[in-house]
Amino acid sequence: MHYEELLVTASFHHTPFHFADALRLLGDGFVDAPLLLQEDVTLEDLPAFFERAAAGGGPLKATVRCGP
């Protein structure tokens, strides 16, 4: 991103308050996490995941695993 001078812009911004509130809701059982996180993806599989999502064949939310 740096050398190519690319800019990544999110559609919205969350503050630490929002993350703490979301974790509280998950921890207290008010939100069913499996309904939100529909797939597990490794870093190696991420390019294929994005291609599938762009083609309309992927879930809206996934967990990205950075390790084994």
Order of alpha helices (4+ residues) and beta strands (2+ residues): alpha-alpha-beta-alpha-beta
